[in-house]
Amino acid sequence: MIYHEDKPSGTAFPIIVILIAMIAIAGTLALSSGHQTSTRIFVPSSSAGP
């Protein structure tokens, strides 16, 4: 006979932590996508050419 063992309840904790982390990452990306900042690049005049 094959006996089906119940899974221990300790396996739910890592899944919940991973889901919370994924929601936090998605929320951070959603909030930061609204802020469009201009990128400034500094080019020294001496490297422009001879």
N, CA, C and O atoms as a GROMACS GRO file, in nm:
protein
  200
    1MET      N    1   0.082  -0.119   0.000
    1MET     CA    2   0.000   0.000   0.000
    1MET      C    3   0.087   0.126   0.000
    1MET      O    4   0.198   0.128   0.053
    2ILE      N    5   0.032   0.229  -0.061
    2ILE     CA    6   0.103   0.356  -0.065
    2ILE      C    7   0.034   0.451   0.032
    2ILE      O    8  -0.086   0.476   0.023
    3TYR      N    9   0.111   0.502   0.123
    3TYR     CA   10   0.057   0.597   0.221
    3TYR      C   11   0.098   0.738   0.181
    3TYR      O   12   0.216   0.765   0.158
    4HIS      N   13   0.002   0.825   0.173
    4HIS     CA   14   0.031   0.965   0.140
    4HIS      C   15   0.058   1.042   0.268
    4HIS      O   16  -0.029   1.054   0.354
    5GLU      N   17   0.177   1.093   0.277
    5GLU     CA   18   0.213   1.170   0.395
    5GLU      C   19   0.178   1.316   0.372
    5GLU      O   20   0.197   1.370   0.263
    6ASP      N   21   0.126   1.378   0.475
    6ASP     CA   22   0.098   1.521   0.466
    6ASP      C   23   0.228   1.599   0.466
    6ASP      O   24   0.323   1.563   0.536
    7LYS      N   25   0.230   1.706   0.387
    7LYS     CA   26   0.350   1.789   0.385
    7LYS      C   27   0.358   1.867   0.516
    7LYS      O   28   0.256   1.912   0.568
    8PRO      N   29   0.477   1.884   0.567
    8PRO     CA   30   0.489   1.961   0.690
    8PRO      C   31   0.454   2.108   0.665
    8PRO      O   32   0.476   2.160   0.556
    9SER      N   33   0.400   2.172   0.765
    9SER     CA   34   0.356   2.311   0.750
    9SER      C   35   0.473   2.407   0.737
    9SER      O   36   0.453   2.523   0.704
   10GLY      N   37   0.593   2.361   0.763
   10GLY     CA   38   0.711   2.447   0.755
   10GLY      C   39   0.747   2.486   0.613
   10GLY      O   40   0.828   2.577   0.593
   11THR      N   41   0.689   2.420   0.513
   11THR     CA   42   0.722   2.455   0.374
   11THR      C   43   0.649   2.579   0.327
   11THR      O   44   0.686   2.636   0.225
   12ALA      N   45   0.545   2.621   0.398
   12ALA     CA   46   0.469   2.740   0.357
   12ALA      C   47   0.545   2.868   0.387
   12ALA      O   48   0.528   2.967   0.317
   13PHE      N   49   0.628   2.867   0.489
   13PHE     CA   50   0.699   2.989   0.529
   13PHE      C   51   0.790   3.042   0.420
   13PHE      O   52   0.783   3.162   0.390
   14PRO      N   53   0.878   2.961   0.358
   14PRO     CA   54   0.964   3.015   0.251
   14PRO      C   55   0.884   3.066   0.132
   14PRO      O   56   0.924   3.164   0.068
   15ILE      N   57   0.773   3.002   0.101
   15ILE     CA   58   0.692   3.046  -0.012
   15ILE      C   59   0.632   3.184   0.016
   15ILE      O   60   0.629   3.270  -0.071
   16ILE      N   61   0.585   3.203   0.139
   16ILE     CA   62   0.528   3.333   0.177
   16ILE      C   63   0.634   3.442   0.173
   16ILE      O   64   0.607   3.552   0.127
   17VAL      N   65   0.754   3.411   0.219
   17VAL     CA   66   0.863   3.510   0.218
   17VAL      C   67   0.900   3.547   0.075
   17VAL      O   68   0.924   3.664   0.046
   18ILE      N   69   0.905   3.450  -0.014
   18ILE     CA   70   0.938   3.477  -0.155
   18ILE      C   71   0.829   3.562  -0.219
   18ILE      O   72   0.860   3.655  -0.294
   19LEU      N   73   0.703   3.533  -0.191
   19LEU     CA   74   0.594   3.612  -0.247
   19LEU      C   75   0.596   3.756  -0.196
   19LEU      O   76   0.573   3.849  -0.274
   20ILE      N   77   0.625   3.775  -0.068
   20ILE     CA   78   0.634   3.911  -0.014
   20ILE      C   79   0.750   3.986  -0.079
   20ILE      O   80   0.737   4.105  -0.110
   21ALA      N   81   0.862   3.919  -0.100
   21ALA     CA   82   0.976   3.983  -0.165
   21ALA      C   83   0.943   4.021  -0.308
   21ALA      O   84   0.982   4.129  -0.354
   22MET      N   85   0.873   3.935  -0.382
   22MET     CA   86   0.836   3.967  -0.519
   22MET      C   87   0.739   4.085  -0.525
   22MET      O   88   0.751   4.170  -0.613
   23ILE      N   89   0.645   4.091  -0.431
   23ILE     CA   90   0.552   4.204  -0.427
   23ILE      C   91   0.626   4.334  -0.394
   23ILE      O   92   0.596   4.439  -0.451
   24ALA      N   93   0.723   4.326  -0.304
   24ALA     CA   94   0.801   4.445  -0.268
   24ALA      C   95   0.883   4.494  -0.386
   24ALA      O   96   0.892   4.614  -0.409
   25ILE      N   97   0.944   4.402  -0.461
   25ILE     CA   98   1.023   4.441  -0.577
   25ILE      C   99   0.935   4.503  -0.684
   25ILE      O  100   0.971   4.605  -0.743
   26ALA      N  101   0.819   4.442  -0.710
   26ALA     CA  102   0.728   4.496  -0.811
   26ALA      C  103   0.675   4.632  -0.769
   26ALA      O  104   0.662   4.722  -0.852
   27GLY      N  105   0.645   4.650  -0.641
   27GLY     CA  106   0.599   4.779  -0.592
   27GLY      C  107   0.706   4.886  -0.603
   27GLY      O  108   0.676   5.000  -0.640
   28THR      N  109   0.829   4.851  -0.572
   28THR     CA  110   0.939   4.946  -0.584
   28THR      C  111   0.960   4.988  -0.729
   28THR      O  112   0.982   5.106  -0.757
   29LEU      N  113   0.954   4.893  -0.820
   29LEU     CA  114   0.970   4.926  -0.962
   29LEU      C  115   0.854   5.013  -1.011
   29LEU      O  116   0.875   5.104  -1.091
   30ALA      N  117   0.734   4.985  -0.965
   30ALA     CA  118   0.618   5.064  -1.007
   30ALA      C  119   0.627   5.207  -0.955
   30ALA      O  120   0.593   5.301  -1.027
   31LEU      N  121   0.673   5.224  -0.833
   31LEU     CA  122   0.684   5.359  -0.777
   31LEU      C  123   0.798   5.437  -0.839
   31LEU      O  124   0.787   5.558  -0.859
   32SER      N  125   0.908   5.371  -0.871
   32SER     CA  126   1.023   5.442  -0.926
   32SER      C  127   1.010   5.469  -1.075
   32SER      O  128   1.084   5.552  -1.129
   33SER      N  129   0.918   5.402  -1.143
   33SER     CA  130   0.904   5.424  -1.287
   33SER      C  131   0.838   5.557  -1.318
   33SER      O  132   0.849   5.607  -1.430
   34GLY      N  133   0.768   5.617  -1.222
   34GLY     CA  134   0.702   5.744  -1.245
   34GLY      C  135   0.796   5.863  -1.240
   34GLY      O  136   0.764   5.969  -1.293
   35HIS      N  137   0.911   5.847  -1.180
   35HIS     CA  138   1.005   5.957  -1.166
   35HIS      C  139   1.106   5.952  -1.281
   35HIS      O  140   1.197   5.869  -1.282
   36GLN      N  141   1.089   6.042  -1.377
   36GLN     CA  142   1.180   6.048  -1.490
   36GLN      C  143   1.283   6.159  -1.464
   36GLN      O  144   1.250   6.277  -1.470
   37THR      N  145   1.404   6.119  -1.436
   37THR     CA  146   1.509   6.217  -1.411
   37THR      C  147   1.601   6.221  -1.531
   37THR      O  148   1.629   6.118  -1.594
   38SER      N  149   1.648   6.340  -1.563
   38SER     CA  150   1.739   6.353  -1.676
   38SER      C  151   1.878   6.308  -1.635
   38SER      O  152   1.925   6.337  -1.524
   39THR      N  153   1.943   6.238  -1.724
   39THR     CA  154   2.078   6.190  -1.698
   39THR      C  155   2.178   6.292  -1.749
   39THR      O  156   2.169   6.340  -1.862
   40ARG      N  157   2.271   6.326  -1.663
   40ARG     CA  158   2.374   6.422  -1.701
   40ARG      C  159   2.507   6.350  -1.713
   40ARG      O  160   2.547   6.276  -1.624
   41ILE      N  161   2.573   6.372  -1.823
   41ILE     CA  162   2.702   6.309  -1.848
   41ILE      C  163   2.808   6.418  -1.856
   41ILE      O  164   2.796   6.511  -1.936
   42PHE      N  165   2.908   6.407  -1.774
   42PHE     CA  166   3.016   6.506  -1.773
   42PHE      C  167   3.126   6.460  -1.868
   42PHE      O  168   3.182   6.352  -1.851
   43VAL      N  169   3.156   6.541  -1.965
   43VAL     CA  170   3.263   6.512  -2.060
   43VAL      C  171   3.368   6.619  -2.045
   43VAL      O  172   3.342   6.735  -2.077
   44PRO      N  173   3.485   6.584  -1.997
   44PRO     CA  174   3.591   6.685  -1.983
   44PRO      C  175   3.631   6.740  -2.120
   44PRO      O  176   3.634   6.665  -2.218
   45SER      N  177   3.660   6.867  -2.126
   45SER     CA  178   3.696   6.930  -2.254
   45SER      C  179   3.828   6.880  -2.309
   45SER      O  180   3.851   6.886  -2.430
   46SER      N  181   3.916   6.829  -2.221
   46SER     CA  182   4.047   6.781  -2.269
   46SER      C  183   4.035   6.649  -2.343
   46SER      O  184   4.124   6.615  -2.422
   47SER      N  185   3.929   6.572  -2.321
   47SER     CA  186   3.916   6.444  -2.388
   47SER      C  187   3.837   6.456  -2.519
   47SER      O  188   3.813   6.355  -2.586
   48ALA      N  189   3.797   6.577  -2.558
   48ALA     CA  190   3.719   6.596  -2.679
   48ALA      C  191   3.804   6.578  -2.805
   48ALA      O  192   3.751   6.549  -2.912
   49GLY      N  193   3.932   6.595  -2.794
   49GLY     CA  194   4.019   6.578  -2.910
   49GLY      C  195   4.138   6.672  -2.903
   49GLY      O  196   4.145   6.758  -2.815
   50PRO      N  197   4.233   6.656  -2.995
   50PRO     CA  198   4.354   6.741  -2.990
   50PRO      C  199   4.328   6.880  -3.045
   50PRO      O  200   4.418   6.964  -3.048
   0.00000   0.00000   0.00000
